[in-house]
Amino acid sequence: MNEQQLHALDAARQAFLPMLGGLIKYSIPITLVTFVLGLIIALFTALMRISTSKILRGIARVYVSIIRGTPMIVQLFIIFYGLPELGRLVTNNPDTQWTLPSVVAAIIGLSLNVGAYASEIIRGGIISIPKGQSEAAYSIGMNYRQTIQRIILPQAIRVSVPALGNTFLSLLKDTSLLGFILVAEMFRKAQEVASTTYEYLTIYILVALLYWVVCFIISVIQSFYESYLERGYRS
């Protein structure tokens, strides 16, 4: 191996452990937490979208439109960097600081994003259930809440699993944006090492491989889960 190749290999060794630490400490935990919170937001938003109340439908529609119509990085910047300025404007005090820890800001931003996109997936799943099933539930004495909880949602979630799985994978990859709000996730660690070793190609290829490995593992788990649901549905 020549000197350049040895330098690239050494840079990859320097970057691997910090990147793995960023992945385990920040990227994966933030993905899991925000996905769960996002699903809760998505469920309520989807139910609001199909509500008979024009006010609830309007609120949900505006929320989804704002999140889907603006870049995620802009949303993160508004939450993390914009709150201090908002605090000064609201209180009319230049010393006021409405600040959030970077991880908290990341969780809020990603959860809101997941909630908007996943709500459309869940809403689509709910709409796909034949109306006859709701009518049958009402005919045996179930109310609206019981019908949604026991009949509609279980089927809608099963239908939505493939799309929600893709949302989870996208969310994991989107954590690479969190370095811009000072979260020490995997990609930020890679940037730090690359800026000192100047081996950008080697280190960024290593980042891509790590993301791919994790996403591949998640995809395999998702495939097994979908097969399990399919067997349960057929039986």
KEGU-397147 format. One line per 5 residues: number of its first residue (from 0); their letters; for each residue x, y, z of N, C-alpha, C, O. Coordinates in nm, 3 decimals, m for minus. Example, Ala and Ser with C-alpha at 12.3 -4.5 7.8 and 13.67 -1.06 7.14 Angstrom:
<pts>
0> as> 1.319,m0.569,0.780,1.230,m0.450,0.780,1.320,m0.330,0.780,1.424,m0.332,0.846; 1.285,m0.225,0.708,1.367,m0.106,0.714,1.290,0.003,0.787,1.341,0.114,0.804 $
</pts>
This chain:
<pts>
0> mneqq> 0.084,m0.120,0.000,0.000,0.000,0.000,0.088,0.126,0.000,0.188,0.132,0.071; 0.049,0.224,m0.080,0.127,0.347,m0.084,0.089,0.438,0.034,0.001,0.405,0.113; 0.157,0.551,0.043,0.139,0.639,0.157,m0.003,0.698,0.162,m0.060,0.713,0.270; m0.057,0.731,0.046,m0.190,0.788,0.043,m0.296,0.688,0.092,m0.388,0.724,0.165; m0.281,0.562,0.050,m0.375,0.459,0.093,m0.364,0.434,0.243,m0.465,0.415,0.311 $
5> lhald> m0.242,0.436,0.294,m0.222,0.418,0.438,m0.285,0.533,0.517,m0.344,0.512,0.623; m0.273,0.652,0.464,m0.332,0.769,0.530,m0.484,0.760,0.531,m0.549,0.794,0.630; m0.541,0.713,0.420,m0.686,0.696,0.412,m0.734,0.589,0.511,m0.835,0.607,0.578; m0.660,0.479,0.520,m0.695,0.373,0.612,m0.686,0.420,0.756,m0.771,0.388,0.839; m0.582,0.497,0.786,m0.566,0.551,0.921,m0.679,0.648,0.955,m0.729,0.648,1.068 $
10> aarqa> m0.720,0.729,0.859,m0.831,0.821,0.882,m0.961,0.745,0.908,m1.041,0.785,0.993; m0.982,0.636,0.836,m1.101,0.555,0.857,m1.101,0.495,0.998,m1.205,0.488,1.063; m0.984,0.451,1.043,m0.974,0.396,1.179,m1.002,0.504,1.284,m1.067,0.478,1.384; m0.952,0.624,1.259,m0.978,0.734,1.353,m1.125,0.770,1.359,m1.177,0.805,1.465; m1.191,0.759,1.246,m1.331,0.803,1.239,m1.428,0.696,1.289,m1.537,0.730,1.334 $
15> flpml> m1.390,0.569,1.281,m1.489,0.463,1.303,m1.549,0.466,1.443,m1.672,0.467,1.457; m1.467,0.469,1.546,m1.520,0.464,1.683,m1.603,0.588,1.719,m1.711,0.573,1.775; m1.556,0.711,1.687,m1.643,0.826,1.713,m1.775,0.819,1.637,m1.879,0.856,1.691; m1.770,0.772,1.513,m1.893,0.761,1.434,m1.987,0.656,1.495,m2.107,0.678,1.505; m1.928,0.542,1.535,m2.010,0.438,1.597,m2.071,0.489,1.727,m2.186,0.458,1.758 $
20> gglik> m1.993,0.567,1.803,m2.046,0.626,1.925,m2.160,0.721,1.896,m2.261,0.720,1.967; m2.145,0.805,1.793,m2.253,0.895,1.756,m2.377,0.822,1.710,m2.489,0.865,1.737; m2.357,0.710,1.641,m2.469,0.629,1.595,m2.545,0.567,1.712,m2.668,0.572,1.717; m2.470,0.509,1.807,m2.533,0.438,1.919,m2.589,0.535,2.023,m2.694,0.510,2.081; m2.519,0.644,2.045,m2.559,0.737,2.152,m2.667,0.835,2.108,m2.752,0.875,2.188 $
25> ysipi> m2.663,0.874,1.980,m2.756,0.978,1.935,m2.846,0.933,1.820,m2.969,0.940,1.833; m2.790,0.888,1.710,m2.869,0.864,1.590,m2.981,0.763,1.612,m3.097,0.791,1.582; m2.947,0.645,1.665,m3.048,0.541,1.685,m3.147,0.577,1.795,m3.267,0.565,1.773; m3.102,0.620,1.916,m3.199,0.657,2.019,m3.293,0.769,1.977,m3.413,0.763,2.003; m3.240,0.872,1.911,m3.326,0.982,1.867,m3.426,0.933,1.763,m3.541,0.976,1.762 $
30> tlvtf> m3.382,0.844,1.676,m3.474,0.787,1.577,m3.588,0.712,1.644,m3.704,0.730,1.607; m3.557,0.629,1.742,m3.660,0.550,1.810,m3.758,0.641,1.886,m3.880,0.623,1.876; m3.705,0.736,1.961,m3.791,0.824,2.040,m3.880,0.908,1.950,m4.000,0.918,1.974; m3.822,0.969,1.847,m3.901,1.056,1.760,m4.002,0.977,1.677,m4.108,1.030,1.644; m3.970,0.854,1.644,m4.066,0.774,1.567,m4.189,0.742,1.652,m4.302,0.751,1.603 $
35> vlgli> m4.167,0.705,1.778,m4.281,0.677,1.867,m4.364,0.803,1.889,m4.487,0.799,1.877; m4.298,0.913,1.921,m4.371,1.038,1.942,m4.440,1.083,1.814,m4.553,1.132,1.817; m4.371,1.065,1.701,m4.431,1.102,1.573,m4.554,1.020,1.540,m4.650,1.072,1.484; m4.552,0.891,1.574,m4.670,0.806,1.549,m4.789,0.851,1.634,m4.903,0.848,1.588; m4.762,0.891,1.758,m4.871,0.941,1.844,m4.931,1.068,1.783,m5.053,1.082,1.774 $
40> ialft> m4.844,1.159,1.740,m4.892,1.281,1.674,m4.967,1.246,1.547,m5.072,1.303,1.518; m4.913,1.151,1.471,m4.973,1.112,1.344,m5.112,1.053,1.363,m5.203,1.081,1.285; m5.129,0.972,1.468,m5.258,0.910,1.493,m5.364,1.015,1.523,m5.474,1.011,1.466; m5.332,1.108,1.612,m5.428,1.213,1.644,m5.455,1.303,1.523,m5.568,1.346,1.500; m5.350,1.332,1.447,m5.368,1.416,1.328,m5.455,1.348,1.224,m5.541,1.411,1.163 $
45> almri> m5.434,1.217,1.204,m5.515,1.143,1.107,m5.661,1.140,1.150,m5.750,1.155,1.066; m5.686,1.122,1.279,m5.824,1.121,1.327,m5.887,1.260,1.313,m6.006,1.272,1.285; m5.806,1.364,1.333,m5.856,1.500,1.311,m5.890,1.523,1.165,m5.988,1.591,1.133; m5.809,1.466,1.075,m5.832,1.486,0.932,m5.962,1.422,0.886,m6.024,1.470,0.790; m6.005,1.314,0.952,m6.130,1.249,0.912,m6.246,1.286,1.003,m6.354,1.229,0.993 $
50> stski> m6.222,1.381,1.093,m6.326,1.425,1.187,m6.438,1.499,1.113,m6.418,1.553,1.005; m6.554,1.501,1.174,m6.668,1.578,1.120,m6.655,1.727,1.153,m6.728,1.809,1.098; m6.564,1.761,1.242,m6.543,1.900,1.282,m6.455,1.972,1.180,m6.343,1.930,1.151; m6.507,2.081,1.125,m6.430,2.159,1.028,m6.308,2.223,1.094,m6.204,2.238,1.030; m6.322,2.261,1.220,m6.210,2.325,1.290,m6.095,2.226,1.306,m5.980,2.259,1.277 $
55> lrgia> m6.125,2.104,1.353,m6.021,2.003,1.370,m5.957,1.967,1.237,m5.835,1.954,1.227; m6.040,1.951,1.134,m5.986,1.920,1.001,m5.896,2.033,0.952,m5.791,2.008,0.893; m5.938,2.156,0.977,m5.858,2.270,0.932,m5.725,2.279,1.003,m5.623,2.304,0.940; m5.725,2.259,1.136,m5.600,2.263,1.213,m5.503,2.156,1.164,m5.385,2.183,1.143; m5.555,2.035,1.146,m5.469,1.925,1.101,m5.416,1.951,0.960,m5.300,1.922,0.931 $
60> rvyvs> m5.501,2.005,0.874,m5.460,2.031,0.736,m5.350,2.137,0.730,m5.254,2.123,0.654; m5.363,2.242,0.810,m5.262,2.348,0.812,m5.129,2.294,0.865,m5.023,2.322,0.810; m5.135,2.216,0.973,m5.014,2.157,1.031,m4.941,2.070,0.929,m4.820,2.083,0.911; m5.015,1.982,0.862,m4.953,1.893,0.763,m4.897,1.974,0.648,m4.788,1.945,0.599; m4.969,2.075,0.605,m4.924,2.157,0.493,m4.794,2.231,0.527,m4.703,2.237,0.444 $
65> iirgt> m4.785,2.286,0.647,m4.663,2.359,0.687,m4.543,2.266,0.692,m4.437,2.299,0.640; m4.560,2.151,0.756,m4.448,2.058,0.771,m4.404,2.003,0.636,m4.285,1.994,0.608; m4.500,1.965,0.553,m4.467,1.907,0.423,m4.416,2.012,0.324,m4.347,1.979,0.228; m4.449,2.138,0.349,m4.413,2.242,0.254,m4.286,2.318,0.288,m4.249,2.412,0.217; m4.218,2.279,0.397,m4.094,2.347,0.436,m3.984,2.243,0.459,m4.013,2.132,0.506 $
70> pmivq> m3.859,2.277,0.428,m3.749,2.181,0.449,m3.729,2.150,0.598,m3.747,2.237,0.683; m3.692,2.028,0.626,m3.671,1.989,0.765,m3.561,2.069,0.831,m3.570,2.104,0.949; m3.455,2.100,0.756,m3.345,2.174,0.815,m3.390,2.312,0.858,m3.342,2.365,0.958; m3.483,2.372,0.783,m3.536,2.504,0.821,m3.618,2.492,0.950,m3.610,2.579,1.037; m3.696,2.386,0.961,m3.776,2.363,1.082,m3.685,2.348,1.204,m3.712,2.404,1.310 $
75> lfiif> m3.577,2.273,1.188,m3.483,2.253,1.299,m3.416,2.384,1.338,m3.397,2.412,1.457; m3.381,2.464,1.240,m3.318,2.594,1.268,m3.414,2.686,1.342,m3.373,2.758,1.433; m3.541,2.686,1.301,m3.639,2.771,1.368,m3.653,2.731,1.514,m3.658,2.817,1.602; m3.660,2.601,1.540,m3.677,2.553,1.677,m3.554,2.580,1.762,m3.565,2.625,1.876; m3.436,2.553,1.706,m3.313,2.563,1.786,m3.257,2.705,1.791,m3.224,2.755,1.898 $
80> yglpe> m3.247,2.769,1.675,m3.186,2.901,1.670,m3.288,3.015,1.680,m3.254,3.126,1.720; m3.413,2.986,1.643,m3.513,3.092,1.641,m3.578,3.122,1.774,m3.624,3.234,1.797; m3.583,3.024,1.864,m3.649,3.046,1.993,m3.586,3.157,2.076,m3.659,3.236,2.135; m3.453,3.167,2.083,m3.395,3.279,2.160,m3.441,3.415,2.109,m3.471,3.505,2.188; m3.448,3.430,1.978,m3.493,3.558,1.923,m3.641,3.580,1.952,m3.683,3.692,1.981 $
85> lgrlv> m3.721,3.473,1.943,m3.863,3.485,1.975,m3.883,3.527,2.120,m3.970,3.609,2.150; m3.800,3.472,2.210,m3.809,3.511,2.350,m3.783,3.658,2.370,m3.850,3.723,2.450; m3.685,3.712,2.299,m3.655,3.855,2.311,m3.768,3.941,2.256,m3.798,4.048,2.309; m3.831,3.894,2.147,m3.939,3.971,2.088,m4.063,3.971,2.177,m4.128,4.074,2.194; m4.095,3.854,2.234,m4.216,3.843,2.315,m4.202,3.921,2.445,m4.295,3.991,2.486 $
90> tnnpd> m4.087,3.910,2.510,m4.068,3.974,2.640,m4.015,4.117,2.629,m4.011,4.191,2.726; m3.972,4.153,2.508,m3.913,4.286,2.485,m3.792,4.309,2.576,m3.766,4.420,2.622; m3.720,4.199,2.599,m3.602,4.204,2.685,m3.486,4.139,2.610,m3.492,4.020,2.580; m3.382,4.215,2.579,m3.271,4.158,2.501,m3.195,4.048,2.573,m3.120,3.973,2.510; m3.213,4.037,2.704,m3.142,3.934,2.780,m3.219,3.803,2.792,m3.167,3.704,2.843 $
95> tqwtl> m3.344,3.803,2.744,m3.426,3.681,2.753,m3.375,3.575,2.656,m3.348,3.603,2.539; m3.362,3.453,2.706,m3.314,3.343,2.624,m3.408,3.223,2.637,m3.408,3.153,2.738; m3.489,3.199,2.533,m3.571,3.077,2.529,m3.490,2.973,2.452,m3.504,2.961,2.330; m3.409,2.902,2.521,m3.322,2.805,2.454,m3.362,2.663,2.490,m3.415,2.636,2.598; m3.335,2.574,2.398,m3.359,2.432,2.418,m3.228,2.357,2.397,m3.149,2.395,2.311 $
100> psvva> m3.203,2.252,2.476,m3.088,2.166,2.445,m3.100,2.112,2.302,m3.210,2.088,2.253; m2.988,2.094,2.239,m2.990,2.053,2.098,m3.065,1.922,2.077,m3.137,1.906,1.977; m3.050,1.827,2.169,m3.119,1.698,2.154,m3.270,1.716,2.166,m3.346,1.654,2.092; m3.314,1.801,2.259,m3.457,1.826,2.276,m3.513,1.893,2.151,m3.620,1.855,2.103; m3.441,1.991,2.099,m3.485,2.057,1.976,m3.493,1.958,1.861,m3.584,1.964,1.779 $
105> aiigl> m3.396,1.867,1.855,m3.397,1.765,1.750,m3.518,1.674,1.761,m3.583,1.644,1.661; m3.549,1.630,1.882,m3.663,1.541,1.904,m3.794,1.611,1.867,m3.881,1.551,1.804; m3.808,1.737,1.905,m3.929,1.812,1.872,m3.943,1.826,1.720,m4.048,1.798,1.664; m3.835,1.869,1.656,m3.841,1.890,1.511,m3.870,1.763,1.434,m3.955,1.762,1.345; m3.800,1.656,1.466,m3.820,1.530,1.394,m3.956,1.469,1.424,m4.019,1.412,1.335 $
110> slnvg> m4.003,1.481,1.548,m4.135,1.426,1.584,m4.246,1.495,1.507,m4.337,1.431,1.456; m4.238,1.627,1.499,m4.338,1.701,1.423,m4.335,1.662,1.276,m4.440,1.652,1.211; m4.215,1.641,1.223,m4.202,1.602,1.083,m4.261,1.464,1.057,m4.337,1.445,0.962; m4.225,1.368,1.143,m4.279,1.233,1.129,m4.430,1.234,1.145,m4.501,1.165,1.072; m4.478,1.312,1.242,m4.621,1.318,1.267,m4.700,1.361,1.145,m4.807,1.307,1.117 $
115> ayase> m4.648,1.460,1.071,m4.719,1.510,0.953,m4.721,1.405,0.842,m4.826,1.377,0.785; m4.606,1.347,0.811,m4.600,1.251,0.701,m4.670,1.120,0.735,m4.742,1.065,0.652; m4.650,1.072,0.857,m4.713,0.945,0.896,m4.864,0.960,0.910,m4.936,0.862,0.892; m4.913,1.080,0.941,m5.058,1.099,0.953,m5.127,1.074,0.819,m5.238,1.020,0.815; m5.061,1.112,0.711,m5.120,1.087,0.579,m5.119,0.937,0.547,m5.211,0.887,0.482 $
120> iirgg> m5.016,0.868,0.592,m5.011,0.723,0.571,m5.123,0.655,0.648,m5.195,0.570,0.594; m5.139,0.692,0.776,m5.243,0.631,0.859,m5.381,0.669,0.808,m5.471,0.586,0.805; m5.398,0.795,0.768,m5.527,0.838,0.714,m5.562,0.757,0.589,m5.677,0.717,0.571; m5.462,0.734,0.504,m5.486,0.653,0.386,m5.525,0.511,0.422,m5.611,0.450,0.358; m5.461,0.457,0.528,m5.498,0.324,0.574,m5.640,0.318,0.626,m5.712,0.221,0.601 $
125> iisip> m5.680,0.422,0.700,m5.817,0.426,0.754,m5.919,0.435,0.640,m6.020,0.365,0.641; m5.891,0.521,0.542,m5.984,0.538,0.431,m5.997,0.411,0.349,m6.101,0.385,0.289; m5.889,0.330,0.346,m5.892,0.207,0.264,m5.982,0.098,0.322,m6.018,0.004,0.252; m6.019,0.111,0.450,m6.105,0.010,0.511,m6.248,0.030,0.461,m6.300,0.142,0.469; m6.313,m0.074,0.410,m6.450,m0.059,0.357,m6.546,m0.003,0.461,m6.540,m0.041,0.578 $
130> kgqse> m6.634,0.086,0.418,m6.731,0.147,0.509,m6.826,0.044,0.569,m6.883,0.065,0.676; m6.843,m0.067,0.498,m6.933,m0.171,0.549,m6.891,m0.224,0.684,m6.975,m0.266,0.763; m6.762,m0.223,0.712,m6.715,m0.272,0.841,m6.756,m0.178,0.954,m6.791,m0.222,1.063; m6.753,m0.048,0.927,m6.800,0.048,1.027,m6.950,0.031,1.050,m6.998,0.033,1.163; m7.022,0.016,0.943,m7.167,0.000,0.954,m7.202,m0.127,1.031,m7.296,m0.129,1.110 $
135> aaysi> m7.125,m0.234,1.006,m7.148,m0.359,1.079,m7.120,m0.341,1.227,m7.192,m0.395,1.312; m7.015,m0.265,1.259,m6.982,m0.241,1.400,m7.091,m0.160,1.468,m7.126,m0.188,1.583; m7.145,m0.061,1.398,m7.253,0.020,1.456,m7.379,m0.065,1.477,m7.454,m0.046,1.572; m7.399,m0.160,1.385,m7.520,m0.242,1.393,m7.520,m0.337,1.514,m7.626,m0.381,1.557; m7.402,m0.367,1.568,m7.397,m0.455,1.685,m7.378,m0.374,1.814,m7.348,m0.430,1.920 $
140> gmnyr> m7.396,m0.243,1.804,m7.397,m0.160,1.924,m7.269,m0.088,1.957,m7.262,m0.024,2.062; m7.166,m0.095,1.873,m7.042,m0.024,1.900,m7.061,0.126,1.872,m7.131,0.164,1.778; m6.998,0.209,1.954,m6.998,0.351,1.925,m6.879,0.387,1.836,m6.803,0.299,1.795; m6.864,0.516,1.805,m6.758,0.559,1.713,m6.620,0.523,1.768,m6.537,0.471,1.694; m6.595,0.552,1.895,m6.464,0.526,1.953,m6.430,0.378,1.949,m6.319,0.339,1.913 $
145> qtiqr> m6.527,0.294,1.986,m6.503,0.150,1.985,m6.478,0.099,1.844,m6.394,0.012,1.822; m6.552,0.153,1.748,m6.535,0.112,1.608,m6.395,0.146,1.557,m6.330,0.064,1.492; m6.351,0.268,1.587,m6.218,0.310,1.544,m6.111,0.226,1.614,m6.017,0.179,1.550; m6.126,0.208,1.745,m6.023,0.142,1.825,m6.014,m0.007,1.796,m5.904,m0.062,1.787; m6.129,m0.073,1.781,m6.129,m0.219,1.770,m6.136,m0.272,1.627,m6.088,m0.381,1.600 $
150> iilpq> m6.195,m0.197,1.538,m6.218,m0.247,1.403,m6.129,m0.178,1.300,m6.059,m0.244,1.224; m6.132,m0.046,1.298,m6.067,0.028,1.190,m5.916,0.039,1.208,m5.840,0.002,1.118; m5.871,0.088,1.324,m5.727,0.114,1.344,m5.640,m0.012,1.330,m5.536,m0.005,1.264; m5.677,m0.126,1.390,m5.591,m0.244,1.373,m5.567,m0.280,1.227,m5.456,m0.316,1.189; m5.671,m0.269,1.146,m5.655,m0.300,1.003,m5.576,m0.191,0.932,m5.493,m0.219,0.846 $
155> airvs> m5.603,m0.065,0.968,m5.533,0.046,0.903,m5.384,0.042,0.933,m5.302,0.068,0.845; m5.347,0.009,1.057,m5.206,0.001,1.094,m5.138,m0.111,1.016,m5.025,m0.095,0.969; m5.206,m0.224,1.004,m5.147,m0.336,0.929,m5.122,m0.297,0.784,m5.018,m0.329,0.727; m5.217,m0.228,0.725,m5.201,m0.183,0.586,m5.087,m0.081,0.575,m5.018,m0.075,0.472; m5.068,m0.002,0.680,m4.971,0.108,0.675,m4.829,0.066,0.710,m4.737,0.146,0.693 $
160> vpalg> m4.809,m0.056,0.758,m4.676,m0.098,0.806,m4.566,m0.079,0.702,m4.461,m0.025,0.738; m4.583,m0.120,0.575,m4.473,m0.100,0.479,m4.433,0.046,0.464,m4.315,0.080,0.464; m4.533,0.134,0.451,m4.503,0.277,0.434,m4.444,0.336,0.562,m4.355,0.421,0.555; m4.491,0.292,0.678,m4.435,0.342,0.804,m4.292,0.293,0.822,m4.208,0.363,0.880; m4.264,0.173,0.774,m4.127,0.123,0.779,m4.033,0.210,0.696,m3.921,0.238,0.737 $
165> ntfls> m4.080,0.252,0.579,m4.000,0.343,0.496,m3.980,0.477,0.566,m3.873,0.538,0.556; m4.084,0.523,0.637,m4.072,0.647,0.713,m3.966,0.635,0.820,m3.889,0.728,0.843; m3.960,0.519,0.886,m3.858,0.497,0.990,m3.718,0.501,0.930,m3.627,0.561,0.987; m3.700,0.439,0.814,m3.570,0.440,0.749,m3.530,0.583,0.709,m3.415,0.624,0.726; m3.625,0.656,0.655,m3.597,0.795,0.618,m3.562,0.878,0.740,m3.475,0.965,0.734 $
170> llkdt> m3.630,0.851,0.851,m3.603,0.925,0.974,m3.461,0.900,1.023,m3.392,0.992,1.065; m3.418,0.774,1.017,m3.281,0.743,1.059,m3.180,0.820,0.976,m3.084,0.874,1.029; m3.202,0.824,0.846,m3.109,0.897,0.758,m3.119,1.048,0.781,m3.019,1.119,0.767; m3.237,1.095,0.815,m3.255,1.239,0.839,m3.183,1.287,0.965,m3.160,1.407,0.982; m3.146,1.194,1.054,m3.071,1.237,1.172,m2.934,1.295,1.134,m2.869,1.360,1.216 $
175> sllgf> m2.892,1.271,1.010,m2.765,1.329,0.964,m2.773,1.481,0.958,m2.669,1.548,0.952; m2.894,1.537,0.960,m2.911,1.683,0.959,m2.890,1.744,1.098,m2.872,1.865,1.111; m2.893,1.661,1.199,m2.891,1.714,1.336,m2.757,1.775,1.374,m2.748,1.850,1.471; m2.653,1.742,1.300,m2.524,1.804,1.326,m2.528,1.954,1.309,m2.448,2.026,1.370; m2.621,2.003,1.226,m2.632,2.147,1.204,m2.688,2.220,1.326,m2.675,2.342,1.337 $
180> ilvae> m2.751,2.146,1.418,m2.796,2.208,1.543,m2.717,2.151,1.661,m2.765,2.145,1.774; m2.594,2.110,1.631,m2.494,2.075,1.733,m2.518,1.943,1.804,m2.464,1.922,1.913; m2.596,1.853,1.746,m2.610,1.718,1.801,m2.494,1.634,1.749,m2.470,1.629,1.628; m2.423,1.569,1.839,m2.303,1.495,1.800,m2.336,1.357,1.746,m2.286,1.255,1.794; m2.422,1.354,1.642,m2.460,1.225,1.583,m2.349,1.177,1.488,m2.243,1.239,1.478 $
185> mfrka> m2.375,1.067,1.420,m2.270,0.999,1.345,m2.211,1.087,1.235,m2.089,1.094,1.222; m2.293,1.154,1.158,m2.240,1.231,1.046,m2.157,1.351,1.094,m2.057,1.386,1.032; m2.200,1.413,1.205,m2.121,1.524,1.257,m1.983,1.475,1.303,m1.882,1.543,1.280; m1.978,1.358,1.366,m1.849,1.302,1.407,m1.761,1.275,1.285,m1.640,1.297,1.288; m1.823,1.227,1.178,m1.747,1.203,1.056,m1.691,1.334,1.000,m1.577,1.339,0.954 $
190> qevas> m1.772,1.439,1.004,m1.726,1.569,0.954,m1.608,1.621,1.037,m1.514,1.679,0.983; m1.616,1.600,1.168,m1.508,1.647,1.253,m1.376,1.579,1.220,m1.272,1.644,1.213; m1.379,1.448,1.200,m1.257,1.375,1.167,m1.210,1.412,1.026,m1.090,1.430,1.003; m1.303,1.424,0.933,m1.267,1.458,0.795,m1.201,1.595,0.786,m1.112,1.617,0.704; m1.244,1.688,0.872,m1.188,1.823,0.868,m1.044,1.828,0.919,m0.972,1.924,0.892 $
195> ttyey> m1.005,1.725,0.992,m0.867,1.723,1.044,m0.776,1.632,0.962,m0.655,1.654,0.955; m0.834,1.530,0.899,m0.752,1.437,0.819,m0.756,1.468,0.670,m0.668,1.426,0.596; m0.860,1.541,0.627,m0.880,1.577,0.485,m0.906,1.455,0.397,m0.892,1.462,0.275; m0.942,1.344,0.459,m0.978,1.223,0.383,m1.131,1.217,0.371,m1.195,1.129,0.429; m1.186,1.311,0.296,m1.332,1.323,0.289,m1.396,1.202,0.221,m1.496,1.149,0.270 $
200> ltiyi> m1.341,1.159,0.110,m1.401,1.048,0.035,m1.406,0.922,0.120,m1.510,0.857,0.130; m1.293,0.887,0.181,m1.287,0.764,0.261,m1.386,0.767,0.377,m1.458,0.670,0.401; m1.388,0.877,0.449,m1.472,0.886,0.568,m1.620,0.891,0.531,m1.703,0.830,0.599; m1.654,0.964,0.424,m1.795,0.972,0.387,m1.846,0.841,0.327,m1.964,0.807,0.341; m1.758,0.766,0.262,m1.796,0.631,0.218,m1.821,0.542,0.339,m1.914,0.461,0.339 $
205> lvall> m1.739,0.557,0.443,m1.759,0.481,0.566,m1.892,0.518,0.631,m1.963,0.430,0.682; m1.926,0.646,0.630,m2.057,0.689,0.681,m2.169,0.621,0.604,m2.264,0.569,0.663; m2.158,0.623,0.472,m2.262,0.562,0.389,m2.276,0.413,0.419,m2.387,0.361,0.426; m2.165,0.344,0.438,m2.169,0.201,0.469,m2.237,0.175,0.602,m2.317,0.081,0.614; m2.207,0.257,0.703,m2.269,0.238,0.833,m2.420,0.261,0.826,m2.497,0.184,0.883 $
210> ywvvc> m2.461,0.367,0.758,m2.604,0.390,0.740,m2.669,0.274,0.666,m2.777,0.228,0.703; m2.602,0.226,0.562,m2.659,0.117,0.483,m2.675,m0.010,0.565,m2.777,m0.077,0.556; m2.574,m0.043,0.646,m2.580,m0.164,0.729,m2.698,m0.156,0.826,m2.774,m0.252,0.838; m2.713,m0.042,0.894,m2.823,m0.026,0.989,m2.957,m0.033,0.917,m3.050,m0.099,0.965; m2.968,0.036,0.804,m3.094,0.034,0.729,m3.126,m0.105,0.675,m3.242,m0.145,0.669 $
215> fiisv> m3.022,m0.180,0.636,m3.044,m0.316,0.587,m3.097,m0.404,0.699,m3.190,m0.483,0.677; m3.041,m0.392,0.818,m3.089,m0.470,0.933,m3.235,m0.437,0.964,m3.316,m0.526,0.989; m3.266,m0.308,0.962,m3.404,m0.266,0.988,m3.498,m0.320,0.880,m3.610,m0.362,0.911; m3.453,m0.318,0.755,m3.536,m0.369,0.645,m3.565,m0.517,0.662,m3.676,m0.563,0.634; m3.465,m0.593,0.706,m3.486,m0.737,0.730,m3.588,m0.759,0.841,m3.678,m0.842,0.827 $
220> iqsfy> m3.575,m0.684,0.950,m3.671,m0.694,1.060,m3.811,m0.657,1.012,m3.908,m0.723,1.048; m3.820,m0.553,0.932,m3.949,m0.511,0.879,m4.011,m0.620,0.793,m4.131,m0.645,0.800; m3.929,m0.684,0.710,m3.980,m0.791,0.623,m4.036,m0.907,0.704,m4.141,m0.961,0.671; m3.966,m0.946,0.811,m4.015,m1.053,0.897,m4.146,m1.011,0.964,m4.239,m1.092,0.975; m4.153,m0.887,1.008,m4.275,m0.840,1.074,m4.393,m0.836,0.977,m4.505,m0.872,1.014 $
225> esyle> m4.368,m0.793,0.855,m4.475,m0.791,0.755,m4.523,m0.933,0.724,m4.642,m0.956,0.707; m4.428,m1.027,0.716,m4.466,m1.167,0.692,m4.549,m1.221,0.808,m4.646,m1.295,0.787; m4.510,m1.183,0.930,m4.585,m1.226,1.049,m4.728,m1.172,1.044,m4.823,m1.245,1.072; m4.742,m1.045,1.010,m4.875,m0.986,1.001,m4.958,m1.052,0.891,m5.078,m1.074,0.907; m4.894,m1.083,0.780,m4.964,m1.145,0.668,m5.013,m1.284,0.706,m5.125,m1.322,0.672 $
230> rgyrs> m4.928,m1.362,0.776,m4.971,m1.495,0.821,m5.086,m1.485,0.919,m5.181,m1.563,0.915; m5.077,m1.387,1.010,m5.185,m1.370,1.106,m5.313,m1.330,1.039,m5.421,m1.372,1.082; m5.305,m1.247,0.933,m5.426,m1.204,0.863,m5.492,m1.320,0.787,m5.614,m1.332,0.784; m5.408,m1.406,0.727,m5.462,m1.518,0.651,m5.526,m1.623,0.742,m5.624,m1.687,0.705; m5.467,m1.639,0.861,m5.520,m1.739,0.953,m5.648,m1.689,1.022,m5.707,m1.761,1.103 $
</pts>
